Amino acid sequence: MRQITYVQAFTESLMQVMAEDEDVVVIGEDVGFYGGVFKAFDGLYKTYGERRVVDTPISEMGFLGMGVGAAARGLRPVVDLMFFDFIGVALDQLYNQAAKLKYMFGGDLTVPLTLTTAGGAGLSAGPQHSQSLEAWLAHVPGLKVALPSSAHDVKGLMVGAIRDDNPTVVILNKRMLGTKGPVPEELYAIPFGQANTVRRGTDVTVVAVGRMVPESVTAATELAEAGIDVEVIDVRTVQPLDSSTILDSVRRTNRAVVVHEAVTFGGIGAEIASQIQEEAFDHLDAPVLRIGAPFSPVPFSPVLEKAYIPDSHRIADGVRQLVQRSGA
Amino acid sequence: MTETALEDPVTTVALEVLHDLHRRMIRIRLFEEEAGKLMEGGRMPGFLHLYVGQEAVAAGVMVTLGVDDVITSTHRGHGHAVAKGADLRYMYAELFGKQTGYCKGRGGSMHINDLSIGMLGANGIVGGGIPHAVGAAFASRYKGTDSVAVPFFGDGASNIGAFHESANLAAVMRLPVVFVCENNGYAEFTPQAKHMLLENVADRAASYGMPSEIVDGMDAVAVYLTAKRLVANARAGQGPSMLEAKTYRYYDHQGVKGLRTPYRTQEEIDSWKGRDAITALEQRMIGAELAGADELRKVWDETRHEIVEAIKFGEDSPDPDPADLLDNVYTA
């Protein structure tokens, strides 16, 4: 299969969905003429014009709310937030408005809005351009949240998000934008709420989020040489969370490690670990281990940032400790 | 000055429009008065932000709009819903938290909506609905229709970011939006002079390159005539504008008697009540021999009857079933 980059897969998803559905519009800062700061919207303006690819002022609350209103009136807006860290200035329109309108309106209304943004650390972007805040959004009933871990999943999850009648958030990982992978040329959707077991294994289940999926696979390859057989599950979406795939796996492997780039405290890993102990306690040979970032803002210095973000070595160390603790 | 210039504008408006304004205001007034009594009597749960006193604004604007035109409303939203044509039965049912209510008992007073008449919802967040109106206007133009969008908001909301971002967006995109500010002089309990230095909220429109008009919000005819012009301009593709209506709420920010904190003088309240929009319109219609007192009184009587029926419908309706707690959180 042909290989394209993570960001090209994103652009292609929009290019193809917009061709099949006239109601899809793209709204955001510099998404039109300029093609997006990450070139994620490259070519859309030329193909679909300013009517469907709309450059806005720097008014995240305003244009996200505009997307909510447009969605309520029959469009399928894709609203881009550029950096995930900017969610704070727009949050009311997401968690109080988009997420609750259907519920508050007695079900008569849908808000088929997709919010796209780029999160994650590793580019020395500093404390306000590097965060992983997905747990905030996963906590809000009414929202759906995806963190694609590969070029293939970016395209499928974007199509799934845009076709979904609920408000969805697709959080790209900035450090993966140039990562190549096999991506089918045709249009395909990955539904929200279906985890992907990316590596089969028998000894430990590693549940990973976003860019921690490829890091976990690297760790699993390293551990295989040491005779530890790791199963890696990509949650794909943190809301809804595919609990059954996770629990089924843990019941087979009897050990679980949860990995994400966000700070460990109050992260989505806490929810996953809690569900595992509630639903599969009797199958566990060891406590569920969480691996995440320390409780600090994301540092700028490349040296500090490298120490901050979990990587394959930390994941492998965690798995080894867990196995040693419980006996292989 | 000529004689015609002194003529009451009420004589220049079609008689059916005057009756329409009159009836819409009475429906709001009685809906709210009775809702207040139900709350005072402990028959109704939750918060209640009564619209009484501001009826001329909702009625005057709404007469100029069709069902395809969209409005967004505020926490003080009953008046807008009633004036846009919402069913009083479903409104009361919602206030009672019943399954037959507009939100199936999931929203309450601050979330009444009716998509079938272009009422895109009251909103519990100050300024929260304003961007939705901009989006509705965007969708309208995108789909090639000529419908307009009207966000209602207060003087207090004119200080919030959502208002300013929305005003700038609508202006720079030249969207068919008429921003209607109901300036009732208070942001909750804080008088306007303490929350902004400008005397007129409408002055803020200029900073977004948008025309604005100020109107007496106790004069339904004046609101109607001005709104009609601004709505027509928006519909004709001339971009957004702002209408500021100077008005007053008779009751407290929340509830009927509120916290009894004396943040307003009785003299101030009485002076506004002395300019009551419904009484004023009736006097002008009778004075100009456009309607008889009996004819106008009949509207009150008919509406009272309708309200009694609507309350009965609401109160007698079934409660939501706790087994359905998760209904409508997501679309399957």
Interface residues (C-beta under 8 A of the other chain):
Chain A: V25 R51 V54 T56 P57 S59 M61 G62 F63 L64 G65 M66 G67 V68 G69 A70 A71 A72 R73 G74 L75 P77 V89 D92 Q93 N96 Q97 L101 K102 Y103 M104 F105 G106 G107 D108 L109 T110 P141 G142 K144 D165 N166
Chain B: V70 T72 G101 Y102 C103 K104 R106 G107 H111 N113 L115 L120 G121 N123 G124 I125 G128 I130 P131 H132 A133 V134 G135 A136 A137 F138 A139 S140 Y142 K143 A149 G161 A162 E165 S166 N168 L169 V172 M173 D327 N328 V329 Y330 T331
